[in-house]
Amino acid sequence: MRCPECGTEIDWTAVRMDVELRRVGTPVFNAEGWRKIPALGHTLLLLGFAPWVFARRLRVDETTGWASLVALASVLPMALAVYPWGLTYEFWLRFLPPLIGISLLFAIVQSAILAAIPVSNGSNHWTYRHRFHVWLIVSLYSLPLVLVWPLWADSWLLEFFDFCVYWPASEGEWWRRKWALLFVGWRFVILASFLFVRIRPRWIAIVALPLGWILAGNALQLADGLIPRLSR
């Protein structure tokens, strides 16, 4: 069979054997029309609480549109909570644009670094460009875990959860760091799940685990140090 547009002969056997083209896709990718809205929530639940399932389902031909929407949607409420002057002229011109730009730049740099990990899974659709694309989707979807930390760290929620959850020696700086460790660990589990599911041979994924931990920790340090500085 040939392509009706360019005339290229299609090898359907090769297509069926390509592991990347046999992935089922995320819920938001498979949904149609208004059903994409609840499917987006399903996609975020998979990423947050079953990242290994998300990693198995994510296709290389999914767009970054919904992931970008999630990332941008997480910027505005966090910015409004952190920025003390609210919806002012300075907020829209001095604080929000740099925050959006730096957040997207972080997602792009993280994706470029992780996509450079050498892999060989036998697929013709797993080149550096494809790997960068899927890592960018993962980075954008998980960006709220980075952006929410400055808001969480200085809110009554931190005190409430610290009251509800017993934690020995929960005084001083360690009281705050333990929850930072939770956020870093959560992002690390997401990155590590994707590394183990999509990268072959497996030993490369194991070697790359420290890189995932460094990126998860640096993301939190960036949010913890830069966002309050922008809000001054």
Helices and strands as residue ranges (DSSP letters): H 12-17, H 27-30, G 33-35, H 36-49, H 51-57, H 65-82, H 89-90, I 91-95, H 96-115, H 128-141, H 143-153, H 156-164, H 173-198, H 202-230
